[in-house]
Amino acid sequence: MRPTVKLRLSYLVLAISSYFIAFGFTPSTLTTITEQYLLAAISILLFILLPLCYWRLLITTKLAKPWRVLVILGLSGLVARFTYPAQFSSYFEFLMWLRYPIMAVILIAEVLLLVTVIQGLWRSRKQSADPRLSVALNEDYKQEEAKQSMALVVAGEPASWLYLNPRLSRKLPPALTQLHSYSASRWHWLLLTLTTLLLAGGAYFALQLFSPIAAIVVSSFIAYSLIFVTAHHRAARHHSIYVDHDNLVINVGLWGLLVLPINAIDSLYAEANTEPNTLHLGKANAAAAITLRLAEPQTYFSGLGFISDQVDTVTLHLDNAQPIFNWHQQRPPMPALKIA
């Protein structure tokens, strides 16, 4: 596992554990000194240790922006509103008033989503390439990480329709080979589909008493992700690795994207790399493995484009590695150096 992934997972486990402790052990009254000490310890955990750990693990390592600490503090305040004793939880009551503007934002987003779907369908009817590629290769976007991340997320909408519809995806270049991944299997798609439907139904019944409008909006958002689930499966199964204008396109479904210009690949060999900073894509029990060493670091986009990492070594676990060797041998010769 790569160090950056370990850091993100470490903080995720820490945050989930901390909120679980807060919900399970925060005293409802402060009648004893033990309960007072317990509340103080949980407060330190939520409002001091969690933000400090976020800063140390993710911000100092440049895996997150400093302003995101406010999100951590906001989540801690929300937990405190529902778990602290009454005399203290009232201080966090202002967070409950935020539900009204949040609902307004969700309603606006629902309308915008419908408009985006129609626009995505209209643009995709003649789409001949994954729109995320133009974002990943755009030099202007590379200078602004936040702008590039947002552009990838927006481009993911027409991309999902492109991979969803077989008639549209036929316009893509033919697959060079396929990653050996869980996302490409039918049972994985079926499991995600059933999970999405259960979450949509559960969200509707859970929110119906609170707000019928919120129940419909949230459940429809979750149900809409079925389009992404199916497109993600088809991209992983049929279009995981292909060549587009001398660029090796590696699709981890719609979740991850790596675009490698042919001249960015310094060397490749037919075995898995065991170095800790190596990016591994695909299941390790695949029939073949190939490692690509890059002449300079390239950006791997994951989390639908929200997360970007610089990689210089990539191991691909494939069904067949020979087509990549054949493609790499056909690359144009490098221009000769001119000696003055």
FENZI-V512703 format. One record per backbone hydrogen bond with DSSP energy under -0.5 kcal/mol. NH is the residue of the N-H (numbers start at 0). CO is the residue of the C=O. If there is no record, write none. Layout:
# FENZI-V512703
nh->(NH & NH)
co->(CO & CO)
This chain:
# FENZI-V512703
nh->(5 & 6 & 7 & 8 & 9 & 10 & 11 & 12 & 13 & 14 & 15 & 16 & 17 & 18 & 19 & 20 & 21 & 22 & 23 & 24 & 25 & 35 & 36 & 37 & 38 & 39 & 40 & 41 & 42 & 43 & 44 & 45 & 46 & 47 & 48 & 49 & 51 & 52 & 53 & 54 & 55 & 56 & 57 & 58 & 59 & 61 & 62 & 63 & 67 & 68 & 69 & 71 & 72 & 73 & 74 & 75 & 76 & 77 & 78 & 79 & 80 & 81 & 82 & 83 & 87 & 88 & 89 & 90 & 91 & 92 & 94 & 95 & 96 & 97 & 97 & 98 & 99 & 100 & 101 & 102 & 103 & 104 & 105 & 106 & 107 & 108 & 109 & 110 & 111 & 112 & 113 & 114 & 115 & 116 & 117 & 118 & 119 & 120 & 121 & 122 & 123 & 124 & 125 & 126 & 132 & 133 & 134 & 135 & 136 & 137 & 137 & 141 & 142 & 142 & 143 & 147 & 148 & 149 & 150 & 151 & 152 & 153 & 154 & 155 & 156 & 157 & 158 & 159 & 160 & 161 & 162 & 163 & 164 & 165 & 167 & 168 & 169 & 170 & 171 & 175 & 176 & 179 & 180 & 183 & 184 & 188 & 189 & 190 & 191 & 192 & 193 & 194 & 195 & 196 & 197 & 198 & 199 & 200 & 201 & 202 & 203 & 204 & 205 & 206 & 207 & 208 & 210 & 214 & 215 & 216 & 217 & 218 & 219 & 220 & 221 & 222 & 223 & 224 & 224 & 225 & 226 & 227 & 228 & 229 & 230 & 231 & 232 & 233 & 234 & 235 & 236 & 237 & 238 & 238 & 240 & 241 & 242 & 243 & 246 & 247 & 248 & 248 & 249 & 249 & 250 & 250 & 251 & 251 & 252 & 254 & 255 & 256 & 257 & 258 & 259 & 259 & 260 & 261 & 263 & 264 & 265 & 265 & 266 & 268 & 270 & 277 & 278 & 279 & 280 & 280 & 282 & 285 & 287 & 289 & 290 & 291 & 292 & 292 & 293 & 293 & 294 & 295 & 297 & 299 & 299 & 300 & 300 & 301 & 301 & 303 & 304 & 305 & 306 & 308 & 310 & 310 & 313 & 314 & 315 & 315 & 316 & 317 & 317 & 318 & 323 & 324 & 325 & 326 & 327 & 328 & 329 & 329 & 330 & 338 & 339)
co->(1 & 2 & 3 & 4 & 5 & 6 & 7 & 8 & 9 & 10 & 11 & 12 & 13 & 14 & 15 & 16 & 17 & 18 & 19 & 20 & 21 & 31 & 32 & 33 & 34 & 35 & 36 & 37 & 38 & 39 & 40 & 41 & 42 & 43 & 43 & 44 & 47 & 48 & 49 & 50 & 51 & 52 & 53 & 53 & 54 & 58 & 57 & 57 & 64 & 65 & 66 & 67 & 68 & 69 & 70 & 71 & 72 & 73 & 74 & 75 & 76 & 77 & 78 & 79 & 84 & 84 & 85 & 87 & 88 & 89 & 91 & 92 & 92 & 93 & 94 & 95 & 96 & 96 & 97 & 98 & 99 & 100 & 101 & 102 & 103 & 104 & 105 & 106 & 107 & 108 & 109 & 110 & 111 & 112 & 113 & 114 & 115 & 116 & 117 & 118 & 119 & 120 & 122 & 123 & 129 & 129 & 130 & 131 & 132 & 133 & 134 & 137 & 138 & 139 & 140 & 143 & 144 & 145 & 146 & 147 & 148 & 149 & 150 & 151 & 153 & 153 & 154 & 155 & 156 & 157 & 158 & 159 & 160 & 163 & 164 & 164 & 165 & 167 & 168 & 240 & 240 & 316 & 178 & 180 & 181 & 184 & 185 & 186 & 187 & 188 & 189 & 190 & 191 & 192 & 193 & 194 & 195 & 196 & 197 & 198 & 199 & 200 & 201 & 202 & 203 & 204 & 206 & 210 & 211 & 212 & 213 & 214 & 215 & 216 & 217 & 218 & 219 & 220 & 221 & 222 & 223 & 223 & 224 & 225 & 226 & 227 & 228 & 229 & 230 & 231 & 232 & 233 & 233 & 234 & 176 & 248 & 173 & 246 & 243 & 259 & 241 & 246 & 247 & 257 & 239 & 248 & 249 & 255 & 250 & 251 & 251 & 300 & 249 & 298 & 247 & 257 & 258 & 245 & 260 & 261 & 263 & 292 & 292 & 290 & 268 & 274 & 312 & 277 & 278 & 314 & 179 & 282 & 317 & 315 & 268 & 313 & 266 & 290 & 291 & 311 & 263 & 263 & 310 & 297 & 308 & 256 & 298 & 299 & 306 & 254 & 301 & 302 & 301 & 299 & 297 & 308 & 291 & 278 & 289 & 313 & 280 & 287 & 315 & 177 & 320 & 320 & 321 & 322 & 323 & 324 & 325 & 326 & 327 & 336 & 337)
